[in-house]
Amino acid sequence: MAEQAAAGGPGLLTRLFGKGPAKPGDSFGAPGMGNSTSIAVASAVGIFAVWFIFTAGSEPIVKPLFLPSPAAVWAKFTSVMTQGYQGQTLYEHTQSSFLRIFISFLLAMAIGIPIGIAMATNRIARGIMDPPIEFYRPLPPLGYLPLTVIWFGIGETQKLVLLFLAMFAPIVLNTRAGVRSVAIEQIHAAFSMGASRAQILWHVILKGAMPEILTGMRIAIGFGWTTLVAAELVATQQGLGAMIMSASEFLVTDVVIMGIIVIGVIAYLFDLFMRWVERTMVPWKGKV
C-alpha cells in the first residue's frame, strides 16, 4: 500500500469519491458518470453528526424547543409507535396519509396520462386543456385550499381533490412532452409496415413516451407528499400532516421532526422504487 501511495496510485479518498471509469470509447467519461453511493452515505452521516453536535449535552448550542436531539426524536418515535399521538399510533397516521396519497396518485395517472396523450396528438384537446392546466399549475396548494373546502366540504373528498390537483399537472405535462418527443421517423416506419393508428399509439408513441411519463410520475408523487400537510390541515386528526400541524401548535418539536423524517423516508423509498421501475421498463433511457 505504501509503495502504491508513493508511486502516485489512488488513495482511499480517491477510490471512494473519484469519478467512475469512462465507458469504452469515451476518453474522458460522460458527465456525471460514476457511483455516488459512498458520497451520499457520507453526506447523510455528516448531517446527522452536525445535528448531534448542535443538540448534545445539558446546555446544547441549539435549544430543544427549536431542534431536539436525535435521542429525543428516537424516544418520541418509539412512544408514538406504541402509545400513539392524538389517539392514533404512528402506523395509523402513516396508513391514513399513504392511502390519501396512493388514491390521489392513481386517479392522477388514470386521468392525466390519457389527457396528456390527447393534448400531444390533437390540437382541439390541446386548446381546451392547456389554458386551465397552465393557469393553476403555478399556484401553491394553499392558494386554492379554501376553494376546495367551499366546493367539497371538509371530508375526505376535499383532501383527495387537493392532492389530485397537486399531482395531476406534472403527469399531464410530462406525458405530453414524452409523446411529442417520439421521433416522427418511427411513426412513418410503423405506418409503412401497415400498422394501424391504435398499434402506433400503443407500440410506438406510448412506449417512446414512457421515460417522460415515469419522470412525471416521480415528480408528481413528490408534489403529493409536499402537499400532504396542507391537505390534512382541515378537520382531521388522522395522518402525518395532521400530526405535524397539531404538534407545531403545542410546540412539541420532537413530534414535528419525527413526522418530517417519516414523510421524507417514505417519499425517498417510493422514489427509489420508481427508479427501479424506470430501469426495468425503460432500460434504454439515457443510452440512445
BELRA-V83386 format. One record per run of one state. SS is the DSSP state (helix for helix, strand for strand, loop for the rest). FROM is the first residue (numbers start at 0). LEN is the number of residues. Records with the same first field share a line. If there is no record, write none. Layout:
BEGIN
SS->FROM-LEN ; FROM-LEN
END
This chain:
BEGIN
loop->0-1 ; 6-5 ; 17-19 ; 55-14 ; 82-2 ; 85-2 ; 88-1 ; 121-1 ; 137-3 ; 152-3 ; 180-3 ; 192-4 ; 231-8 ; 249-3 ; 281-7
helix->1-5 ; 11-6 ; 36-19 ; 69-13 ; 89-32 ; 122-15 ; 140-12 ; 155-25 ; 183-9 ; 196-35 ; 239-10 ; 252-29
strand->84-1 ; 87-1
END
